Amino acid sequence: MNESTDALNIDRTYTKAFARRGMVYHKCGRYHEAIDDFTICLEQEPQNKEYKKLLNLSTKKFWDVNPADKKKKIRLSLKMLIQIRNT
């Protein structure tokens, strides 16, 4: 994760670094951070099916783990709708 963050400190448009860091966040159970990174990936590459898949997986896991966290759930739903509209 540190290597990806270091790469992003140099180049914020390096989508693969966001994706790699998002995958690490997901595997560590840090789904909200993973969602943020995958959302950035889709902002930079809106047609990328792999990034959409990763965003959906992290979002589902987040909701499974945090069913009572309604504010975050609403915010994530809005992010997902924005992504769908932009594709």
PyRosetta script that sets phi, psi and omega in degrees:
from pyrosetta import init, pose_from_sequence

init()
pose = pose_from_sequence("MNESTDALNIDRTYTKAFARRGMVYHKCGRYHEAIDDFTICLEQEPQNKEYKKLLNLSTKKFWDVNPADKKKKIRLSLKMLIQIRNT")
pose.set_psi(1, -39.6)
pose.set_omega(1, -179.4)
pose.set_phi(2, -61.8)
pose.set_psi(2, -38.0)
pose.set_omega(2, 180.0)
pose.set_phi(3, -64.8)
pose.set_psi(3, -41.4)
pose.set_omega(3, 178.0)
pose.set_phi(4, -64.7)
pose.set_psi(4, -42.4)
pose.set_omega(4, 178.8)
pose.set_phi(5, -63.9)
pose.set_psi(5, -40.8)
pose.set_omega(5, 176.8)
pose.set_phi(6, -60.8)
pose.set_psi(6, -43.2)
pose.set_omega(6, 178.7)
pose.set_phi(7, -62.5)
pose.set_psi(7, -38.5)
pose.set_omega(7, -179.8)
pose.set_phi(8, -71.4)
pose.set_psi(8, -27.1)
pose.set_omega(8, 175.0)
pose.set_phi(9, -66.7)
pose.set_psi(9, -26.3)
pose.set_omega(9, 178.0)
pose.set_phi(10, -87.1)
pose.set_psi(10, -42.5)
pose.set_omega(10, -175.2)
pose.set_phi(11, -141.6)
pose.set_psi(11, 103.0)
pose.set_omega(11, -178.3)
pose.set_phi(12, -72.2)
pose.set_psi(12, -5.3)
pose.set_omega(12, 178.4)
pose.set_phi(13, -98.9)
pose.set_psi(13, 5.6)
pose.set_omega(13, -178.5)
pose.set_phi(14, -79.4)
pose.set_psi(14, 86.7)
pose.set_omega(14, -173.1)
pose.set_phi(15, -59.0)
pose.set_psi(15, -40.0)
pose.set_omega(15, -179.3)
pose.set_phi(16, -60.5)
pose.set_psi(16, -33.5)
pose.set_omega(16, 178.2)
pose.set_phi(17, -67.5)
pose.set_psi(17, -40.4)
pose.set_omega(17, 174.9)
pose.set_phi(18, -61.6)
pose.set_psi(18, -43.8)
pose.set_omega(18, -178.7)
pose.set_phi(19, -64.3)
pose.set_psi(19, -44.8)
pose.set_omega(19, 179.8)
pose.set_phi(20, -63.8)
pose.set_psi(20, -43.9)
pose.set_omega(20, 178.9)
pose.set_phi(21, -65.1)
pose.set_psi(21, -39.2)
pose.set_omega(21, 177.0)
pose.set_phi(22, -60.7)
pose.set_psi(22, -39.1)
pose.set_omega(22, 178.3)
pose.set_phi(23, -66.2)
pose.set_psi(23, -38.4)
pose.set_omega(23, 177.1)
pose.set_phi(24, -65.4)
pose.set_psi(24, -45.6)
pose.set_omega(24, 177.2)
pose.set_phi(25, -56.4)
pose.set_psi(25, -45.3)
pose.set_omega(25, -179.3)
pose.set_phi(26, -59.3)
pose.set_psi(26, -48.3)
pose.set_omega(26, -178.5)
pose.set_phi(27, -64.4)
pose.set_psi(27, -26.5)
pose.set_omega(27, 178.7)
pose.set_phi(28, -87.5)
pose.set_psi(28, -0.1)
pose.set_omega(28, -179.2)
pose.set_phi(29, 80.5)
pose.set_psi(29, 13.7)
pose.set_omega(29, 178.9)
pose.set_phi(30, -96.9)
pose.set_psi(30, 67.4)
pose.set_omega(30, -169.9)
pose.set_phi(31, -65.7)
pose.set_psi(31, -35.5)
pose.set_omega(31, -179.4)
pose.set_phi(32, -62.8)
pose.set_psi(32, -43.2)
pose.set_omega(32, 177.6)
pose.set_phi(33, -66.1)
pose.set_psi(33, -37.7)
pose.set_omega(33, 177.3)
pose.set_phi(34, -61.4)
pose.set_psi(34, -43.7)
pose.set_omega(34, 179.2)
pose.set_phi(35, -60.7)
pose.set_psi(35, -42.7)
pose.set_omega(35, 178.5)
pose.set_phi(36, -59.6)
pose.set_psi(36, -45.7)
pose.set_omega(36, -179.0)
pose.set_phi(37, -67.3)
pose.set_psi(37, -42.1)
pose.set_omega(37, 179.6)
pose.set_phi(38, -68.2)
pose.set_psi(38, -30.4)
pose.set_omega(38, 175.4)
pose.set_phi(39, -64.6)
pose.set_psi(39, -42.1)
pose.set_omega(39, 177.3)
pose.set_phi(40, -63.4)
pose.set_psi(40, -40.9)
pose.set_omega(40, 177.0)
pose.set_phi(41, -56.4)
pose.set_psi(41, -45.0)
pose.set_omega(41, -178.0)
pose.set_phi(42, -72.3)
pose.set_psi(42, -28.1)
pose.set_omega(42, 174.2)
pose.set_phi(43, -64.9)
pose.set_psi(43, -36.2)
pose.set_omega(43, -178.8)
pose.set_phi(44, -84.1)
pose.set_psi(44, -31.4)
pose.set_omega(44, 179.9)
pose.set_phi(45, -136.3)
pose.set_psi(45, 76.1)
pose.set_omega(45, -171.9)
pose.set_phi(46, -63.2)
pose.set_psi(46, -20.1)
pose.set_omega(46, -178.5)
pose.set_phi(47, -94.1)
pose.set_psi(47, 0.3)
pose.set_omega(47, -174.8)
pose.set_phi(48, -74.5)
pose.set_psi(48, 112.4)
pose.set_omega(48, -176.8)
pose.set_phi(49, -69.0)
pose.set_psi(49, -33.8)
pose.set_omega(49, 179.6)
pose.set_phi(50, -64.7)
pose.set_psi(50, -41.8)
pose.set_omega(50, 179.3)
pose.set_phi(51, -66.9)
pose.set_psi(51, -36.9)
pose.set_omega(51, 176.1)
pose.set_phi(52, -62.9)
pose.set_psi(52, -43.0)
pose.set_omega(52, 179.5)
pose.set_phi(53, -62.3)
pose.set_psi(53, -45.1)
pose.set_omega(53, -179.9)
pose.set_phi(54, -64.4)
pose.set_psi(54, -40.7)
pose.set_omega(54, 177.6)
pose.set_phi(55, -61.9)
pose.set_psi(55, -44.3)
pose.set_omega(55, 179.1)
pose.set_phi(56, -63.3)
pose.set_psi(56, -42.2)
pose.set_omega(56, 179.9)
pose.set_phi(57, -62.9)
pose.set_psi(57, -45.9)
pose.set_omega(57, 180.0)
pose.set_phi(58, -65.8)
pose.set_psi(58, -38.0)
pose.set_omega(58, 178.9)
pose.set_phi(59, -64.7)
pose.set_psi(59, -44.4)
pose.set_omega(59, 178.5)
pose.set_phi(60, -62.3)
pose.set_psi(60, -43.6)
pose.set_omega(60, 178.9)
pose.set_phi(61, -64.0)
pose.set_psi(61, -41.0)
pose.set_omega(61, 178.6)
pose.set_phi(62, -58.3)
pose.set_psi(62, -46.4)
pose.set_omega(62, -178.9)
pose.set_phi(63, -67.1)
pose.set_psi(63, -35.1)
pose.set_omega(63, 177.6)
pose.set_phi(64, -64.0)
pose.set_psi(64, -39.6)
pose.set_omega(64, -176.2)
pose.set_phi(65, -82.4)
pose.set_psi(65, -30.0)
pose.set_omega(65, -174.7)
pose.set_phi(66, -124.2)
pose.set_psi(66, 58.1)
pose.set_omega(66, -175.0)
pose.set_phi(67, -64.5)
pose.set_psi(67, -24.8)
pose.set_omega(67, -177.1)
pose.set_phi(68, -91.4)
pose.set_psi(68, -4.9)
pose.set_omega(68, -176.2)
pose.set_phi(69, -85.5)
pose.set_psi(69, 78.3)
pose.set_omega(69, -171.1)
pose.set_phi(70, -69.6)
pose.set_psi(70, -37.0)
pose.set_omega(70, -178.8)
pose.set_phi(71, -63.2)
pose.set_psi(71, -45.9)
pose.set_omega(71, 179.0)
pose.set_phi(72, -66.2)
pose.set_psi(72, -37.8)
pose.set_omega(72, 179.8)
pose.set_phi(73, -62.3)
pose.set_psi(73, -43.0)
pose.set_omega(73, 178.6)
pose.set_phi(74, -63.8)
pose.set_psi(74, -44.9)
pose.set_omega(74, 180.0)
pose.set_phi(75, -62.2)
pose.set_psi(75, -40.8)
pose.set_omega(75, 178.5)
pose.set_phi(76, -66.5)
pose.set_psi(76, -37.9)
pose.set_omega(76, 177.8)
pose.set_phi(77, -61.7)
pose.set_psi(77, -41.0)
pose.set_omega(77, 178.1)
pose.set_phi(78, -64.3)
pose.set_psi(78, -41.8)
pose.set_omega(78, 177.7)
pose.set_phi(79, -61.0)
pose.set_psi(79, -42.7)
pose.set_omega(79, -179.6)
pose.set_phi(80, -63.4)
pose.set_psi(80, -43.2)
pose.set_omega(80, 179.2)
pose.set_phi(81, -61.9)
pose.set_psi(81, -40.1)
pose.set_omega(81, 178.7)
pose.set_phi(82, -63.2)
pose.set_psi(82, -42.3)
pose.set_omega(82, 179.6)
pose.set_phi(83, -63.7)
pose.set_psi(83, -42.2)
pose.set_omega(83, -179.5)
pose.set_phi(84, -64.5)
pose.set_psi(84, -42.1)
pose.set_omega(84, 179.1)
pose.set_phi(85, -63.0)
pose.set_psi(85, -34.5)
pose.set_omega(85, -176.1)
pose.set_phi(86, -81.4)
pose.set_psi(86, -7.0)
pose.set_omega(86, -178.3)
pose.set_phi(87, -100.6)
pose.dump_pdb("model.pdb")
